[in-house]
């Protein structure tokens, strides 16, 4: 779930990913299947890292205050408002 508390989009994306895997990866067997699974895992890891980097760990859209504390902030700094940078 992202910091806005909305869970519908993650549910839809997860279901779409499962359907893709079922339709596409069922044609592979043996070492080909292992290679495709590793490439898929690497791709999703890259996507996750880009999203975390772009949202600075808050998963909040630009200009919206996060409801949670970013991973890079300490608990003592959580009481202070999180400044959101201006969009370029």
C-alpha distance (Angstrom), angle and dihedral (degrees) to the residues before:
residue distance angle dihedral
X1 . . .
X2 3.77 . .
X3 3.80 125.0 .
X4 3.80 93.6 -92.1
X5 3.80 91.6 67.3
X6 3.80 93.7 -120.8
X7 3.77 113.5 134.5
X8 3.81 103.7 171.4
X9 3.81 95.7 88.5
X10 3.84 94.2 50.0
X11 3.82 89.6 49.3
X12 3.82 92.2 50.9
X13 3.81 92.8 45.8
X14 3.80 91.7 48.3
X15 3.79 91.3 50.6
X16 3.80 91.4 48.0
X17 3.78 90.8 50.9
X18 3.80 91.3 50.4
X19 3.80 91.7 50.1
X20 3.81 90.7 48.7
X21 3.79 91.3 50.9
X22 3.79 92.5 47.9
X23 3.81 93.6 48.6
X24 3.80 99.7 39.4
X25 3.79 107.9 30.3
X26 3.80 96.8 45.9
X27 3.81 88.8 78.6
X28 3.83 92.9 63.3
X29 3.80 125.9 81.1
X30 3.80 137.0 179.5
X31 3.79 118.7 -6.8
X32 3.81 91.9 -6.0
X33 3.81 89.4 60.9
X34 3.81 91.4 48.9
X35 3.82 91.4 49.9
X36 3.80 92.8 49.1
X37 3.81 91.1 47.7
X38 3.81 91.3 52.0
X39 3.80 91.8 47.5
X40 3.81 90.6 48.5
X41 3.81 91.3 49.5
X42 3.81 90.6 48.9
X43 3.81 90.9 48.8
X44 3.80 93.9 50.7
X45 3.81 90.3 45.9
X46 3.79 89.6 53.4
X47 3.82 91.2 48.6
X48 3.82 91.1 49.6
X49 3.80 92.8 48.9
X50 3.81 91.7 49.8
X51 3.82 91.5 50.1
X52 3.81 92.0 48.2
X53 3.81 90.6 46.9
X54 3.81 93.7 48.2
X55 3.82 94.2 47.3
X56 3.82 92.8 40.7
X57 3.80 90.8 -124.2
X58 3.80 96.7 -56.7
X59 3.83 100.4 92.4
X60 3.80 85.6 -143.9
X61 3.81 123.3 136.9
X62 3.80 115.8 -111.9
X63 3.78 111.8 -75.8
X64 3.80 95.6 15.5
X65 3.78 121.6 112.0
X66 3.79 114.7 -122.9
X67 3.80 118.5 -116.9
X68 3.80 91.0 -150.2
X69 3.78 135.3 49.6
X70 3.82 114.0 -97.3
X71 3.79 115.9 -116.5
X72 3.80 92.4 -115.1
X73 3.85 94.2 57.2
X74 3.78 125.6 84.9
X75 3.80 120.8 -124.9
X76 3.83 91.5 -110.3
X77 3.80 90.9 57.3
X78 3.81 90.7 50.8
X79 3.80 93.0 85.7
X80 3.81 91.3 62.0
X81 3.82 116.4 81.2
X82 3.78 114.7 -99.4
X83 3.82 109.2 -118.6
X84 3.78 113.4 -136.8
X85 3.80 115.9 -148.2
X86 3.78 119.4 -122.0
X87 3.78 116.6 -100.4
X88 3.80 115.2 -109.4
